[in-house]
Amino acid sequence: MESSSSCSAPASPTPTPSTSWDPPDPSLLLRLPLTRLRPLIKLDPDVQITAQDAVFMLAKATELFIEHLAAAGAELTLSKKKKVVGRQDIDQLIETQVTSYL
């Protein structure tokens, strides 16, 4: 009898799930919860219906405003040679700069 050696064919590569996941554009990510913002918008008696796009845009604008305020507060604090941004620094910023934006 002839001894048969088990010769297996090369295994075909199994398809693996794609590991290349593209994260969403960082400018589209929000830190403020839209579910909290919508009731605040509805407090305005002139607002009847709020579109999801409008809520998103208001949330994004609010985040950008807060980021700008924080950066300006940090810059003001550093110019005073302090290490901690205080309430008085933000108040001073609001009095001198923010009103020009609104």
Contact map, one row per residue, 1 for C-alpha under 8 A:
111000000000000000000000000000000000000000000000000000000000000000000000000000000000000000000000000000
111100000000000000000000000000000000000000000000000000000000000000000000000000000000000000000000000000
111110000000000000000000000000000000000000000000000000000000000000000000000000000000000000000000000000
011111000000000000000000000000000000000000000000000000000000000000000000000000000000000000000000000000
001111100000000000000000000000000000000000000000000000000000000000000000000000000000000000000000000000
000111110000000000000000000000000000000000000000000000000000000000000000000000000000000000000000000000
000011111000000000000000000000000000000000000000000000000000000000000000000000000000000000000000000000
000001111100000000000000000000000000000000000000000000000000000000000000000000000000000000000000000000
000000111110000000000000000000000000000000000000000000000000000000000000000000000000000000000000000000
000000011111000000000000000000000000000000000000000000000000000000000000000000000000000000000000000000
000000001111100000000000000000000000000000000000000000000000000000000000000000000000000000000000000000
000000000111110000000000000000000000000000000000000000000000000000000000000000000000000000000000000000
000000000011111000000000000000000000000000000000000000000000000000000000000000000000000000000000000000
000000000001111100000000000000000000000000000000000000000000000000000000000000000000000000000000000000
000000000000111110000000000000000000000000000000000000000000000000000000000000000000000000000000000000
000000000000011111000000000000000000000000000000000000000000000000000000000000000000000000000000000000
000000000000001111100000000000000000000000000000000000000000000000000000000000000000000000000000000000
000000000000000111111000000000000000000000000000000000000000000000000000000000000000000000000000000000
000000000000000011111000000000000000000000000000000000000000000000000000000000000000000000000000000000
000000000000000001111100000000000000000000000000000000000000000000000000000000000000000000000000000000
000000000000000001111110000000000000000000000000000000000000000000000000000000000000000000000000000000
000000000000000000011111000000000000000000000000000000000000000000000000000000000000000000000000000000
000000000000000000001111100000000000000000000000000000000000000000000000000000000000000000000000000000
000000000000000000000111110110000000000000000000000000000000000000000000000000000000000000000000000000
000000000000000000000011111110000000000000000000000000000000000000000000000000000000000000000000000000
000000000000000000000001111110000000000000000000000000000000000000000000000000000000000000000000000000
000000000000000000000000111110000000000000000000000000000000000000000000000000000000000000000000000000
000000000000000000000001111111000000000000000000000000000000000000000000000000000000000000000000000000
000000000000000000000001111111100000000000000000000000000000000000000000000000000000000000000000000000
000000000000000000000000000111111000000000000000000000000011001000000000000000000000000000000000000000
000000000000000000000000000011111000000000000000000000000000001000000000000000000000000000000000000000
000000000000000000000000000001111101100000000000000000000010001000000000000000000000000000000000000000
000000000000000000000000000001111111100000000000000000000000000000000000000000000000000000000000000000
000000000000000000000000000000011111110000000000000000110010000000000000000000000000000000000000000000
000000000000000000000000000000001111111000000000000000000000000000000000000000000000000000000000000000
000000000000000000000000000000011111111100000000000000000000000000000000000000000000000000000000000000
000000000000000000000000000000011111111110000000000000100010000000000000000000000000000000000000000000
000000000000000000000000000000000111111111000000010000100000000000000000000000000000000000000000000000
000000000000000000000000000000000011111111100000000000000000000000000000000000000000000000000000000000
000000000000000000000000000000000001111111110000000000000000000000000000000000000000000000000000000000
000000000000000000000000000000000000111111110010010000000000000000000000000000000000000000000000000000
000000000000000000000000000000000000011111111011110000000000000000000000000000000000000000000000000000
000000000000000000000000000000000000001111111010000000000000000000000000000000000000000000000000000000
000000000000000000000000000000000000000111111110000000000000000000000000000000000000000000000000000000
000000000000000000000000000000000000000001111111000000000000000000000000000000000000000000000000000000
000000000000000000000000000000000000000000011111000000000000000000000000000000000000000000000000000000
000000000000000000000000000000000000000011111111110000000000000000000000000000000000000000000000000000
000000000000000000000000000000000000000001001111110000000000000000000000000000000000000000000000000000
000000000000000000000000000000000000000001000011111000000000000000000000000000000000000000000000000000
000000000000000000000000000000000000010011000011111101100000000000000000000000000000000000000000000000
000000000000000000000000000000000000000000000000111111100000000000000000000000000000000000000000000000
000000000000000000000000000000000000000000000000011111110000000000000000000000000000000000000000000000
000000000000000000000000000000000000000000000000001111111000000000000000000000000000000000000000000000
000000000000000000000000000000000000000000000000011111111100000000000000000000000000000000000000000000
000000000000000000000000000000000100110000000000011111111110000000000000000000000000000000000000000000
000000000000000000000000000000000100000000000000000111111111000000000000000000000000000000000000000000
000000000000000000000000000000000000000000000000000011111111100000000000000000000000000000000000000000
000000000000000000000000000000000000000000000000000001111111110000000000000000000000000000000000000000
000000000000000000000000000001010100100000000000000000111111111000000000000000000000000000000000000000
000000000000000000000000000001000000000000000000000000011111111100000000000000000000000000000000000000
000000000000000000000000000000000000000000000000000000001111111110000000000000000000000000000000000000
000000000000000000000000000000000000000000000000000000000111111111000000000000000000000000000000000000
000000000000000000000000000001110000000000000000000000000011111111100000000000000000000000000000000000
000000000000000000000000000000000000000000000000000000000001111111110000000000000000000000000000000000
000000000000000000000000000000000000000000000000000000000000111111111000000000000000000000000000000000
000000000000000000000000000000000000000000000000000000000000011111111100000000000000000000000000000000
000000000000000000000000000000000000000000000000000000000000001111111110000000000000000000000000000000
000000000000000000000000000000000000000000000000000000000000000111111111000000000000000000000000000000
000000000000000000000000000000000000000000000000000000000000000011111111100000000000000001001000000000
000000000000000000000000000000000000000000000000000000000000000001111111110000000000000000000000000000
000000000000000000000000000000000000000000000000000000000000000000111111111000000000000000000000000000
000000000000000000000000000000000000000000000000000000000000000000011111111100000000000000001000000000
000000000000000000000000000000000000000000000000000000000000000000001111111110000000100011001000000000
000000000000000000000000000000000000000000000000000000000000000000000111111111000000100000000000000000
000000000000000000000000000000000000000000000000000000000000000000000011111111100000000000000000000000
000000000000000000000000000000000000000000000000000000000000000000000001111111110000000010000000000000
000000000000000000000000000000000000000000000000000000000000000000000000111111111111100010000000000000
000000000000000000000000000000000000000000000000000000000000000000000000011111111110000000000000000000
000000000000000000000000000000000000000000000000000000000000000000000000001111111100000000000000000000
000000000000000000000000000000000000000000000000000000000000000000000000000111111100000000000000000000
000000000000000000000000000000000000000000000000000000000000000000000000000011111110000000000000000000
000000000000000000000000000000000000000000000000000000000000000000000000000011111111100000000000000000
000000000000000000000000000000000000000000000000000000000000000000000000000011001111100000000000000000
000000000000000000000000000000000000000000000000000000000000000000000000000010000111110000000000000000
000000000000000000000000000000000000000000000000000000000000000000000000110010000111111011000000000000
000000000000000000000000000000000000000000000000000000000000000000000000000000000001111111000000000000
000000000000000000000000000000000000000000000000000000000000000000000000000000000000111111100000000000
000000000000000000000000000000000000000000000000000000000000000000000000000000000000011111110000000000
000000000000000000000000000000000000000000000000000000000000000000000000100110000000111111111000000000
000000000000000000000000000000000000000000000000000000000000000000001000100000000000111111111100000000
000000000000000000000000000000000000000000000000000000000000000000000000000000000000001111111110000000
000000000000000000000000000000000000000000000000000000000000000000000000000000000000000111111111000000
000000000000000000000000000000000000000000000000000000000000000000001001100000000000000011111111110000
000000000000000000000000000000000000000000000000000000000000000000000000000000000000000001111111111000
000000000000000000000000000000000000000000000000000000000000000000000000000000000000000000111111111000
000000000000000000000000000000000000000000000000000000000000000000000000000000000000000000011111111100
000000000000000000000000000000000000000000000000000000000000000000000000000000000000000000001111111110
000000000000000000000000000000000000000000000000000000000000000000000000000000000000000000001111111111
000000000000000000000000000000000000000000000000000000000000000000000000000000000000000000000111111111
000000000000000000000000000000000000000000000000000000000000000000000000000000000000000000000001111111
000000000000000000000000000000000000000000000000000000000000000000000000000000000000000000000000111111
000000000000000000000000000000000000000000000000000000000000000000000000000000000000000000000000011111
